[in-house]
Amino acid sequence: MREPRSQAERDATTMESMYVLLTALALAGGIFMTVASPALIFDWVQADARRCLIIAAKVTAVSAALIRLVQGLWRR
């Protein structure tokens, strides 16, 4: 059996988990803005293409965030 973790170890785990969460959110936001920026900024993107770009940005951002969360928390 393992001995109980100290308060410092529990705090370190909490901080690392929060870091993983925040970096996943930042990554998702950056990817969303990168993929969706043509649809959000330029008027030459038509309605169907705009909708497709925004959907692709959402899917890509969520996928990247989930991959980052799993990758970061798996090591714990």
C-alpha contacts under 8 A as a table, 3 or more apart, distances in Angstrom:
res1	aa1	res2	aa2	distance
5	R	9	E	6.00
5	R	10	R	6.63
6	S	9	E	5.26
6	S	10	R	6.41
7	Q	10	R	5.09
7	Q	11	D	6.08
8	A	11	D	5.05
8	A	12	A	6.10
9	E	12	A	5.05
9	E	13	T	6.24
10	R	13	T	5.13
10	R	14	T	6.24
11	D	14	T	5.05
11	D	15	M	6.16
12	A	15	M	5.13
12	A	16	E	6.11
13	T	16	E	5.14
13	T	17	S	6.12
13	T	76	R	7.80
14	T	17	S	5.12
14	T	18	M	6.22
15	M	18	M	5.12
15	M	19	Y	6.12
16	E	19	Y	5.00
16	E	20	V	6.23
17	S	20	V	5.13
17	S	21	L	6.26
17	S	72	G	7.75
17	S	73	L	6.81
18	M	21	L	4.99
18	M	22	L	6.10
19	Y	22	L	5.18
19	Y	23	T	6.07
20	V	23	T	5.26
20	V	24	A	6.06
20	V	68	R	7.27
20	V	69	L	6.18
20	V	72	G	5.80
20	V	73	L	7.34
21	L	24	A	5.11
21	L	25	L	6.28
21	L	69	L	6.46
22	L	25	L	5.11
22	L	26	A	6.16
23	T	26	A	4.98
23	T	27	L	5.94
23	T	68	R	7.87
24	A	27	L	5.08
24	A	28	A	6.10
24	A	64	A	7.48
24	A	65	A	4.62
24	A	66	L	7.41
24	A	68	R	5.56
24	A	69	L	6.23
25	L	28	A	5.08
25	L	29	G	6.14
25	L	65	A	6.35
26	A	29	G	5.12
26	A	30	G	6.12
27	L	30	G	5.17
27	L	31	I	6.10
27	L	61	A	7.45
27	L	64	A	7.12
27	L	65	A	6.52
28	A	31	I	5.20
28	A	32	F	5.99
28	A	60	T	7.91
28	A	61	A	4.31
28	A	62	V	6.30
28	A	64	A	6.22
28	A	65	A	5.38
29	G	32	F	5.12
29	G	33	M	6.16
29	G	61	A	6.86
30	G	33	M	5.25
30	G	34	T	6.11
31	I	34	T	5.02
31	I	35	V	6.15
31	I	57	A	7.04
31	I	60	T	7.16
31	I	61	A	5.51
32	F	35	V	5.39
32	F	36	A	5.79
32	F	37	S	7.94
32	F	57	A	4.77
32	F	58	K	6.18
32	F	60	T	7.20
32	F	61	A	5.35
33	M	36	A	5.19
33	M	37	S	5.30
33	M	57	A	7.55
34	T	37	S	5.57
34	T	57	A	7.93
35	V	38	P	7.29
35	V	53	L	6.80
35	V	54	I	7.58
35	V	56	A	7.41
35	V	57	A	5.14
36	A	39	A	5.42
36	A	40	L	6.18
36	A	53	L	5.64
36	A	54	I	5.29
36	A	56	A	7.90
36	A	57	A	5.53
37	S	40	L	4.97
37	S	41	I	5.70
37	S	42	F	7.90
38	P	41	I	5.43
38	P	42	F	5.52
38	P	45	V	7.14
39	A	42	F	6.03
39	A	43	D	7.60
39	A	45	V	5.78
39	A	49	A	7.69
39	A	50	R	4.89
39	A	51	R	7.98
39	A	53	L	6.45
39	A	54	I	7.08
40	L	50	R	7.80
42	F	45	V	6.31
43	D	46	Q	7.49
45	V	49	A	6.19
45	V	50	R	5.81
46	Q	49	A	5.45
46	Q	50	R	5.81
47	A	50	R	5.03
47	A	51	R	6.15
48	D	51	R	5.15
48	D	52	C	6.20
49	A	52	C	5.04
49	A	53	L	6.06
50	R	53	L	5.18
50	R	54	I	6.23
51	R	54	I	5.26
51	R	55	I	6.17
52	C	55	I	5.14
52	C	56	A	6.00
53	L	56	A	5.05
53	L	57	A	6.01
54	I	57	A	4.96
54	I	58	K	6.20
55	I	58	K	5.12
55	I	59	V	6.21
56	A	59	V	5.19
56	A	60	T	5.98
57	A	60	T	5.18
57	A	61	A	5.92
58	K	61	A	5.18
58	K	62	V	6.09
59	V	62	V	5.32
59	V	63	S	6.05
60	T	63	S	5.12
60	T	64	A	6.11
61	A	64	A	5.20
61	A	65	A	6.14
62	V	65	A	5.10
62	V	66	L	6.12
63	S	66	L	5.21
63	S	67	I	6.14
64	A	67	I	5.11
64	A	68	R	6.13
65	A	68	R	5.10
65	A	69	L	6.13
66	L	69	L	5.04
66	L	70	V	6.11
67	I	70	V	5.23
67	I	71	Q	5.93
68	R	71	Q	5.07
68	R	72	G	5.91
69	L	72	G	5.21
69	L	73	L	5.92
70	V	73	L	5.30
70	V	74	W	5.61
71	Q	74	W	5.37
71	Q	75	R	6.90
72	G	75	R	5.94
72	G	76	R	7.48
73	L	76	R	5.31
